[in-house]
Each structure stands twice: as structure tokens, then as C-alpha cells.
Amino acid sequence: MFQEFIVRTLKGRDFEAVSEIQGAMVEEYQDYLRRIKQDRIRLCVNEAYFDYYVKTGSSFVAEIGHKVVGFVLSPTVNFVHGDERLLWLEDIAVLPQFRRRGVGSALVSKILEYAKKQQIRRVNATLNPNNEKSRGLLLRAGFSVKEWLIAYHEQL
């Protein structure tokens, strides 16, 4: 039987746990990128980055017995694609041993609940189109998943 979990607002004390979970997620993704011979990604949680998400009030963690087992980082963005405000589901991850227990679904539900309370009409997310599990999670939550390519320019 699975332990109960709670979803709560991200706090500053969650930095190490979120870093650990994101590290596991990045390792999994880098294994995938090696298999398809693509560029590697960087681990992007640092304290300044993390503090930004704490301050938004729109990022959450899932806990089981006071252990953070998953998170979602999601800032509110103003004036994007014709929307006055939208919530951007930027990063969602659950520790491998706690997957398939509803944690990811609960985190996405919390984001949608937050958006509704804040009268934010749109929630966007980016995901790897080959990540069927993430695609399924978003589809089950009512997202429309489109095929998009991301272009970016990185300053040296």
C-alpha cells in the first residue's frame, strides 16, 4: 500500500531536495540523449534560480512523510502569445521510486487549481515530444499537446 502524500507550496528549505530530484531527472534525460546522439543538458537549479520560484508562490512540492518526492516549478508570465497572464509549467519531476502513485497528477492538479484561484486562464508547458509519460500526464490533466520546436540563442 502506498503512503499518503501532500502537495504544498515550495519553500526555501526545499532547495536540496529539489536539486536531488532534478539531478535524477536530468540523468535519465541525458541517458536518453546519449542513445539518440543529441546534445546534453545542464542541471539548472541553483540558489538564485530556486529563490525565484519560491517567491512566485506558484511552485509546489509533494511530500511523503516529510520527504520531498516531487516538485513542479511554474512561474506566472505576463503578456505571452496574446494572453495577459499565463502560468508556465516549466519543470516537473518525481523521484523514480515514487512514480506511478499519482504524485505527478497531484502536482499538475495543484497548478491548475492555483491558476483558477488566480484567474489565470492559460497554463503552458514544454516537454520532450518523445517523453510519452510526460505527454500522457498532461493529456490526462486536460492539456492539448502540440508538436513544437524550440529555438533559442545563447549568449557567450
C-alpha positions as a printed NumPy array, in Angstrom:
array([[  0.   ,   0.   ,   0.   ],
       [  1.247,   3.464,  -0.904],
       [  1.852,   6.13 ,   1.706],
       [ -0.254,   9.259,   1.561],
       [  1.377,  12.372,   0.18 ],
       [  0.655,  16.061,   0.472],
       [  1.232,  18.864,  -2.027],
       [  2.316,  22.198,  -0.616],
       [  3.866,  25.467,  -1.735],
       [  7.6  ,  25.389,  -2.458],
       [  9.742,  26.753,   0.395],
       [ 13.373,  27.838,   0.61 ],
       [ 14.192,  24.78 ,   2.728],
       [ 13.304,  22.543,  -0.256],
       [ 16.385,  23.526,  -2.282],
       [ 18.457,  20.393,  -1.608],
       [ 15.545,  18.009,  -2.177],
       [ 14.534,  19.693,  -5.442],
       [ 18.171,  19.666,  -6.583],
       [ 18.369,  15.921,  -5.858],
       [ 15.156,  15.166,  -7.755],
       [ 16.117,  17.343, -10.69 ],
       [ 19.526,  15.666, -10.766],
       [ 17.834,  12.256, -11.097],
       [ 15.569,  13.61 , -13.841],
       [ 18.483,  15.145, -15.743],
       [ 20.482,  11.898, -15.534],
       [ 17.555,   9.965, -17.007],
       [ 17.166,  12.517, -19.772],
       [ 20.886,  12.568, -20.523],
       [ 20.831,   8.774, -20.886],
       [ 18.103,   9.241, -23.474],
       [ 20.077,  11.98 , -25.258],
       [ 23.171,   9.741, -25.401],
       [ 21.105,   6.999, -27.041],
       [ 19.854,   9.359, -29.753],
       [ 23.221,  11.167, -30.016],
       [ 21.93 ,  14.616, -29.069],
       [ 23.452,  17.428, -27.029],
       [ 23.477,  17.141, -23.263],
       [ 21.502,  19.435, -20.994],
       [ 22.744,  21.284, -17.928],
       [ 21.434,  20.927, -14.427],
       [ 19.796,  24.285, -13.897],
       [ 18.816,  24.521, -10.23 ],
       [ 20.986,  26.994,  -8.399],
       [ 20.059,  29.077,  -5.389],
       [ 19.137,  32.25 ,  -7.294],
       [ 17.032,  30.262,  -9.755],
       [ 15.399,  28.375,  -6.904],
       [ 14.677,  31.528,  -4.861],
       [ 12.858,  32.973,  -7.869],
       [ 10.457,  30.013,  -7.867],
       [  9.956,  30.203,  -4.106],
       [  8.969,  33.867,  -4.454],
       [  6.438,  33.182,  -7.229],
       [  4.172,  31.259,  -4.854],
       [  3.109,  29.192,  -7.863],
       [  5.565,  26.313,  -7.474],
       [  4.86 ,  23.246,  -5.367],
       [  6.367,  20.107,  -3.866],
       [  4.882,  16.731,  -2.972],
       [  5.916,  15.162,   0.321],
       [  5.597,  11.696,   1.796],
       [  6.388,  11.608,   5.496],
       [  8.228,  14.963,   5.369],
       [ 10.382,  13.798,   2.423],
       [ 10.056,  15.806,  -0.777],
       [  9.425,  13.264,  -3.545],
       [  8.38 ,  15.542,  -6.415],
       [  8.125,  19.142,  -7.485],
       [  6.712,  21.474, -10.095],
       [  8.311,  24.832, -10.917],
       [  5.873,  27.199, -12.592],
       [  6.186,  30.971, -12.82 ],
       [  3.436,  33.338, -13.87 ],
       [  4.353,  35.073, -17.112],
       [  2.802,  38.324, -18.322],
       [  1.839,  39.108, -21.921],
       [  2.821,  35.985, -23.84 ],
       [  1.155,  34.819, -27.058],
       [ -1.713,  37.269, -26.661],
       [ -2.542,  36.244, -23.091],
       [ -2.339,  38.871, -20.392],
       [ -1.09 ,  36.302, -17.882],
       [ -0.314,  32.626, -18.08 ],
       [  1.25 ,  30.051, -15.836],
       [  4.24 ,  28.277, -17.348],
       [  4.724,  24.713, -16.146],
       [  8.485,  24.771, -16.587],
       [  9.738,  21.757, -14.696],
       [  8.002,  18.788, -13.112],
       [  9.77 ,  15.758, -11.67 ],
       [  9.107,  12.883,  -9.283],
       [ 11.734,  10.597,  -7.765],
       [ 11.745,   7.325,  -9.728],
       [ 10.755,   5.174,  -6.743],
       [  7.643,   7.33 ,  -6.134],
       [  6.294,   7.384,  -9.681],
       [  3.007,   5.751, -10.71 ],
       [  1.428,   6.755,  -7.375],
       [ -0.443,   9.874,  -8.518],
       [  2.218,  12.332,  -7.36 ],
       [  2.717,  13.908, -10.801],
       [ -1.039,  14.141, -11.342],
       [ -1.48 ,  15.802,  -7.945],
       [  1.228,  18.349,  -8.753],
       [ -0.386,  19.199, -12.094],
       [ -3.806,  19.422, -10.393],
       [ -2.35 ,  21.833,  -7.838],
       [ -1.007,  24.033, -10.65 ],
       [ -4.411,  24.075, -12.348],
       [ -6.135,  24.845,  -9.027],
       [ -3.68 ,  27.683,  -8.379],
       [ -4.257,  29.104, -11.88 ],
       [ -8.021,  29.046, -11.375],
       [ -7.783,  30.814,  -7.99 ],
       [ -5.514,  33.47 ,  -9.511],
       [ -7.843,  33.859, -12.528],
       [ -5.1  ,  32.745, -14.885],
       [ -6.857,  31.303, -17.909],
       [ -3.954,  29.51 , -19.566],
       [ -1.267,  27.087, -18.397],
       [  1.529,  26.253, -20.848],
       [  4.187,  23.566, -20.649],
       [  7.121,  22.437, -22.734],
       [  8.074,  18.809, -22.945],
       [ 10.182,  16.491, -24.993],
       [  7.823,  15.085, -27.642],
       [  9.436,  11.657, -27.141],
       [  8.605,  11.608, -23.425],
       [  5.404,   9.571, -23.582],
       [  4.958,   9.522, -19.802],
       [  5.006,  13.32 , -19.547],
       [  2.766,  13.598, -22.586],
       [  0.293,  11.159, -21.002],
       [  0.352,  13.04 , -17.69 ],
       [ -0.519,  16.311, -19.406],
       [ -3.162,  14.757, -21.668],
       [ -4.881,  13.131, -18.657],
       [ -4.933,  16.559, -16.981],
       [ -6.717,  18.067, -19.997],
       [ -3.794,  19.733, -21.77 ],
       [ -3.706,  19.906, -25.548],
       [ -0.268,  18.66 , -26.541],
       [  1.053,  20.138, -29.78 ],
       [  4.267,  19.386, -31.614],
       [  6.534,  22.406, -31.16 ],
       [ 10.185,  23.015, -31.767],
       [ 12.08 ,  25.357, -29.508],
       [ 14.625,  27.756, -30.943],
       [ 16.989,  29.597, -28.649],
       [ 20.033,  31.821, -28.81 ],
       [ 22.61 ,  31.539, -26.069],
       [ 24.961,  34.431, -25.359],
       [ 28.579,  33.5  , -24.71 ]])
